Amino acid sequence: MKEPLDWLTNVEHTRRTVVDKCNALGIQPDPITVVTDFERAIINAIFSILGTYIRCHGCFYNLAQSTWRKIQSLGLVTSYRDCEEAKLFCVSYFPVCNVTAGLAKLKEYIPEGFDPLVDYFESTYILGIYRKIQRPAGPDGIVHPLRVPKGLGTLLGTSHPSIWRALKHLRMDHANVKAAIILESRGQAPAKRLKKATKQLQERLVNLCTAYHKKKKTIKQFLTGIGHYIRWE
């Protein structure tokens, strides 16, 4: 296992390589917002290379997936799906300044058996208290390689690819991305497809967040409204 400093150095090297490649292509890497997972090393590397003015947003997909895995590991899947009060677990949609108040309100309505889940979310994503987890060995005493993440598995066509299959599909994806960058530079970027249901959901969430910002909805009303639109699985 790499030491934290080595990990940070590798992340910074990767980010700097991306910046250098952008410069070579004549693209100015000057983003205002960067979406990442919740690794502190990655966030620090972004600030170090791109500047401290960058706004780092945690990826909601990663947040939802890790929370859903925790729900599964705690054996709360059935309770979560059947319990209406579990729908209120939407603290991540609050403005940062209201997260603590939102969590406090959530604890007033927490269903029985969900305390470990709330404690996990609070300590991991709000208080920032975490611990290292050593991946356990299998029945044969060997630590086996993990399967690739779901998104990468979709790209590669399997969750357990060989190195040759992985290289083939990654090269194909690289070619597609390169072509997309060329089209983007020419102002010919393909229009992104947006499902009607996704568009409607986004509009409802925007309206709900706007109403909360204008103090037209209480914390409880906001949590209830979000809960009817979002599910973790």
DRENDO-1510 file (C-alpha; in Angstrom, 1 decimal, always signed):
<recs>
REC; n; res; u; v; w
REC; 1; MET; +0.0; +0.0; +0.0 .
REC; 2; LYS; +1.3; +3.4; -0.9 .
REC; 3; GLU; +2.1; +6.0; +1.7 .
REC; 4; PRO; -0.3; +9.0; +1.7 .
REC; 5; LEU; +2.5; +11.3; +0.5 .
REC; 6; ASP; +3.2; +8.9; -2.5 .
REC; 7; TRP; -0.5; +8.8; -3.3 .
REC; 8; LEU; -0.7; +12.6; -3.3 .
REC; 9; THR; +2.4; +12.9; -5.4 .
REC; 10; ASN; +1.0; +10.5; -8.0 .
REC; 11; VAL; -2.3; +12.4; -8.1 .
REC; 12; GLU; -0.5; +15.7; -8.6 .
REC; 13; HIS; +1.6; +14.1; -11.4 .
REC; 14; THR; -1.5; +12.8; -13.1 .
REC; 15; ARG; -3.2; +16.2; -12.9 .
REC; 16; ARG; -0.2; +18.0; -14.1 .
REC; 17; THR; +0.1; +15.6; -17.0 .
REC; 18; VAL; -3.5; +16.4; -18.0 .
REC; 19; VAL; -2.7; +20.1; -17.8 .
REC; 20; ASP; +0.4; +19.8; -19.9 .
REC; 21; LYS; -1.5; +17.8; -22.6 .
REC; 22; CYS; -4.2; +20.4; -22.7 .
REC; 23; ASN; -1.5; +23.1; -23.2 .
REC; 24; ALA; +0.0; +21.0; -26.0 .
REC; 25; LEU; -3.4; +20.8; -27.7 .
REC; 26; GLY; -3.9; +24.5; -27.4 .
REC; 27; ILE; -6.7; +24.1; -24.8 .
REC; 28; GLN; -6.6; +26.4; -21.8 .
REC; 29; PRO; -7.4; +24.4; -18.7 .
REC; 30; ASP; -9.1; +27.1; -16.6 .
REC; 31; PRO; -12.2; +25.6; -15.1 .
REC; 32; ILE; -14.2; +27.3; -12.4 .
REC; 33; THR; -15.7; +24.1; -10.9 .
REC; 34; VAL; -14.3; +20.6; -10.8 .
REC; 35; VAL; -16.3; +17.6; -9.8 .
REC; 36; THR; -14.4; +14.9; -8.0 .
REC; 37; ASP; -14.9; +12.0; -5.6 .
REC; 38; PHE; -14.3; +12.7; -1.9 .
REC; 39; GLU; -10.6; +11.9; -1.7 .
REC; 40; ARG; -8.8; +14.7; +0.1 .
REC; 41; ALA; -5.6; +14.0; -1.8 .
REC; 42; ILE; -7.3; +14.6; -5.2 .
REC; 43; ILE; -8.9; +17.8; -4.0 .
REC; 44; ASN; -5.6; +19.1; -2.6 .
REC; 45; ALA; -3.9; +18.3; -5.9 .
REC; 46; ILE; -6.5; +20.3; -7.8 .
REC; 47; PHE; -5.9; +23.3; -5.6 .
REC; 48; SER; -2.2; +22.9; -6.0 .
REC; 49; ILE; -2.1; +22.7; -9.8 .
REC; 50; LEU; -5.2; +24.7; -10.9 .
REC; 51; GLY; -5.4; +27.2; -8.1 .
REC; 52; THR; -7.2; +27.7; -4.8 .
REC; 53; TYR; -10.0; +29.6; -6.5 .
REC; 54; ILE; -11.4; +26.4; -7.9 .
REC; 55; ARG; -14.7; +25.2; -6.5 .
REC; 56; CYS; -14.5; +21.4; -5.9 .
REC; 57; HIS; -17.9; +19.7; -5.9 .
REC; 58; GLY; -18.2; +16.1; -4.6 .
REC; 59; CYS; -19.7; +13.7; -7.1 .
REC; 60; PHE; -23.3; +12.8; -6.1 .
REC; 61; TYR; -23.0; +9.5; -7.9 .
REC; 62; ASN; -20.1; +8.5; -5.7 .
REC; 63; LEU; -21.9; +9.7; -2.7 .
REC; 64; ALA; -25.1; +7.8; -3.6 .
REC; 65; GLN; -23.2; +4.6; -4.4 .
REC; 66; SER; -21.2; +4.6; -1.1 .
REC; 67; THR; -24.3; +5.3; +0.9 .
REC; 68; TRP; -26.3; +2.6; -0.9 .
REC; 69; ARG; -23.5; +0.1; -0.2 .
REC; 70; LYS; -23.6; +1.1; +3.4 .
REC; 71; ILE; -27.4; +0.5; +3.5 .
REC; 72; GLN; -26.8; -2.9; +2.0 .
REC; 73; SER; -24.1; -3.8; +4.5 .
REC; 74; LEU; -26.3; -2.8; +7.4 .
REC; 75; GLY; -29.1; -5.0; +6.1 .
REC; 76; LEU; -31.5; -2.0; +5.7 .
REC; 77; VAL; -32.4; -2.5; +2.1 .
REC; 78; THR; -36.0; -3.7; +2.8 .
REC; 79; SER; -36.6; -1.1; +5.5 .
REC; 80; TYR; -35.2; +1.7; +3.3 .
REC; 81; ARG; -37.5; +0.8; +0.4 .
REC; 82; ASP; -40.6; +0.4; +2.6 .
REC; 83; CYS; -40.2; +3.2; +5.1 .
REC; 84; GLU; -41.6; +6.6; +4.1 .
REC; 85; GLU; -39.5; +8.4; +6.7 .
REC; 86; ALA; -36.3; +7.0; +5.1 .
REC; 87; LYS; -37.0; +9.2; +2.1 .
REC; 88; LEU; -36.0; +12.2; +4.2 .
REC; 89; PHE; -32.4; +11.1; +4.0 .
REC; 90; CYS; -31.4; +13.9; +1.6 .
REC; 91; VAL; -29.0; +16.1; +3.5 .
REC; 92; SER; -26.6; +16.3; +0.6 .
REC; 93; TYR; -29.1; +18.7; -1.2 .
REC; 94; PHE; -28.8; +21.3; +1.4 .
REC; 95; PRO; -26.6; +24.4; +1.0 .
REC; 96; VAL; -23.4; +23.8; +2.8 .
REC; 97; CYS; -24.2; +26.4; +5.5 .
REC; 98; ASN; -27.5; +24.5; +6.3 .
REC; 99; VAL; -26.2; +20.9; +6.3 .
REC; 100; THR; -25.7; +20.7; +10.1 .
REC; 101; ALA; -29.2; +22.1; +10.7 .
REC; 102; GLY; -30.6; +19.7; +8.1 .
REC; 103; LEU; -28.9; +16.7; +9.8 .
REC; 104; ALA; -30.2; +17.8; +13.2 .
REC; 105; LYS; -33.8; +17.9; +11.8 .
REC; 106; LEU; -33.3; +14.6; +10.1 .
REC; 107; LYS; -32.4; +13.0; +13.4 .
REC; 108; GLU; -35.8; +14.0; +14.7 .
REC; 109; TYR; -37.5; +11.7; +12.2 .
REC; 110; ILE; -35.0; +8.9; +11.8 .
REC; 111; PRO; -36.7; +5.5; +11.6 .
REC; 112; GLU; -35.8; +2.8; +14.1 .
REC; 113; GLY; -32.6; +0.9; +13.1 .
REC; 114; PHE; -31.2; +3.7; +10.9 .
REC; 115; ASP; -28.9; +5.2; +13.6 .
REC; 116; PRO; -25.8; +3.4; +12.2 .
REC; 117; LEU; -26.4; +4.8; +8.8 .
REC; 118; VAL; -26.8; +8.4; +10.0 .
REC; 119; ASP; -23.7; +8.0; +12.2 .
REC; 120; TYR; -21.8; +6.7; +9.2 .
REC; 121; PHE; -22.9; +9.6; +6.9 .
REC; 122; GLU; -22.2; +12.2; +9.6 .
REC; 123; SER; -18.7; +11.0; +10.5 .
REC; 124; THR; -17.7; +10.3; +6.9 .
REC; 125; TYR; -19.1; +13.3; +4.9 .
REC; 126; ILE; -19.9; +16.0; +7.5 .
REC; 127; LEU; -17.5; +15.7; +10.4 .
REC; 128; GLY; -14.7; +14.2; +8.3 .
REC; 129; ILE; -13.7; +11.5; +10.8 .
REC; 130; TYR; -12.7; +8.4; +9.0 .
REC; 131; ARG; -10.6; +5.3; +9.5 .
REC; 132; LYS; -8.5; +3.1; +7.1 .
REC; 133; ILE; -10.1; -0.1; +6.0 .
REC; 134; GLN; -7.9; -3.0; +5.2 .
REC; 135; ARG; -9.5; -5.2; +2.5 .
REC; 136; PRO; -9.9; -8.7; +4.1 .
REC; 137; ALA; -8.4; -11.8; +2.6 .
REC; 138; GLY; -10.6; -14.5; +1.1 .
REC; 139; PRO; -11.3; -18.0; +2.5 .
REC; 140; ASP; -7.9; -19.2; +1.1 .
REC; 141; GLY; -6.0; -16.5; +2.9 .
REC; 142; ILE; -5.2; -14.5; -0.3 .
REC; 143; VAL; -6.3; -11.0; -0.9 .
REC; 144; HIS; -7.8; -11.3; -4.4 .
REC; 145; PRO; -8.1; -8.4; -6.8 .
REC; 146; LEU; -11.4; -6.5; -6.7 .
REC; 147; ARG; -13.6; -6.3; -9.7 .
REC; 148; VAL; -13.5; -3.1; -11.7 .
REC; 149; PRO; -16.1; -0.4; -10.8 .
REC; 150; LYS; -19.4; -0.7; -12.5 .
REC; 151; GLY; -18.9; +2.3; -14.8 .
REC; 152; LEU; -15.6; +1.0; -16.0 .
REC; 153; GLY; -17.0; -2.5; -16.3 .
REC; 154; THR; -19.7; -1.2; -18.6 .
REC; 155; LEU; -17.0; +0.4; -20.8 .
REC; 156; LEU; -14.9; -2.8; -20.9 .
REC; 157; GLY; -17.9; -5.1; -21.3 .
REC; 158; THR; -17.1; -7.2; -18.2 .
REC; 159; SER; -16.4; -6.7; -14.5 .
REC; 160; HIS; -13.3; -9.0; -14.6 .
REC; 161; PRO; -11.4; -8.0; -17.8 .
REC; 162; SER; -8.1; -9.3; -18.9 .
REC; 163; ILE; -5.3; -6.7; -19.3 .
REC; 164; TRP; -5.5; -7.1; -23.1 .
REC; 165; ARG; -9.3; -6.5; -23.3 .
REC; 166; ALA; -8.9; -3.5; -20.9 .
REC; 167; LEU; -6.2; -2.0; -23.1 .
REC; 168; LYS; -8.2; -2.5; -26.3 .
REC; 169; HIS; -11.3; -0.8; -25.0 .
REC; 170; LEU; -9.4; +2.0; -23.3 .
REC; 171; ARG; -7.7; +2.8; -26.5 .
REC; 172; MET; -11.0; +2.8; -28.3 .
REC; 173; ASP; -12.4; +5.1; -25.7 .
REC; 174; HIS; -9.3; +7.3; -26.0 .
REC; 175; ALA; -9.9; +7.6; -29.7 .
REC; 176; ASN; -13.5; +8.6; -29.2 .
REC; 177; VAL; -12.6; +11.2; -26.6 .
REC; 178; LYS; -9.9; +12.6; -28.9 .
REC; 179; ALA; -12.4; +12.9; -31.7 .
REC; 180; ALA; -14.9; +14.6; -29.4 .
REC; 181; ILE; -12.2; +17.2; -28.3 .
REC; 182; ILE; -11.5; +18.0; -32.0 .
REC; 183; LEU; -15.2; +18.5; -32.7 .
REC; 184; GLU; -15.5; +20.6; -29.5 .
REC; 185; SER; -12.6; +22.9; -30.6 .
REC; 186; ARG; -14.4; +23.4; -34.0 .
REC; 187; GLY; -17.7; +24.3; -32.2 .
REC; 188; GLN; -19.3; +21.1; -33.4 .
REC; 189; ALA; -19.8; +19.4; -30.1 .
REC; 190; PRO; -22.6; +16.8; -30.3 .
REC; 191; ALA; -25.7; +17.7; -28.4 .
REC; 192; LYS; -26.1; +15.7; -25.2 .
REC; 193; ARG; -29.1; +13.5; -25.0 .
REC; 194; LEU; -31.3; +14.2; -22.0 .
REC; 195; LYS; -34.2; +11.9; -21.1 .
REC; 196; LYS; -37.5; +13.6; -20.6 .
REC; 197; ALA; -37.8; +12.1; -17.1 .
REC; 198; THR; -34.3; +13.4; -16.2 .
REC; 199; LYS; -35.2; +16.9; -17.4 .
REC; 200; GLN; -38.4; +16.9; -15.4 .
REC; 201; LEU; -36.6; +15.7; -12.3 .
REC; 202; GLN; -33.9; +18.4; -12.7 .
REC; 203; GLU; -36.6; +21.1; -13.1 .
REC; 204; ARG; -38.4; +20.0; -10.0 .
REC; 205; LEU; -35.2; +19.9; -7.9 .
REC; 206; VAL; -34.3; +23.4; -9.1 .
REC; 207; ASN; -37.7; +24.7; -8.2 .
REC; 208; LEU; -37.6; +23.1; -4.8 .
REC; 209; CYS; -34.1; +24.4; -4.0 .
REC; 210; THR; -35.1; +27.9; -5.2 .
REC; 211; ALA; -38.2; +27.8; -2.9 .
REC; 212; TYR; -36.0; +26.8; +0.0 .
REC; 213; HIS; -33.5; +29.6; -0.6 .
REC; 214; LYS; -36.3; +32.1; -0.7 .
REC; 215; LYS; -37.5; +30.7; +2.7 .
REC; 216; LYS; -40.8; +29.6; +1.2 .
REC; 217; LYS; -40.2; +26.1; +2.5 .
REC; 218; THR; -39.1; +24.9; +5.9 .
REC; 219; ILE; -36.3; +22.3; +6.4 .
REC; 220; LYS; -38.9; +19.6; +7.0 .
REC; 221; GLN; -40.8; +20.5; +3.8 .
REC; 222; PHE; -37.6; +20.6; +1.9 .
REC; 223; LEU; -36.5; +17.2; +3.1 .
REC; 224; THR; -39.9; +15.7; +2.4 .
REC; 225; GLY; -40.0; +17.2; -1.1 .
REC; 226; ILE; -36.5; +16.0; -2.0 .
REC; 227; GLY; -37.3; +12.6; -0.5 .
REC; 228; HIS; -40.1; +12.0; -3.0 .
REC; 229; TYR; -37.8; +12.7; -5.9 .
REC; 230; ILE; -34.5; +11.0; -4.9 .
REC; 231; ARG; -33.7; +7.4; -3.9 .
REC; 232; TRP; -30.2; +6.1; -3.2 .
REC; 233; GLU; -30.3; +2.9; -5.1 .
</recs>
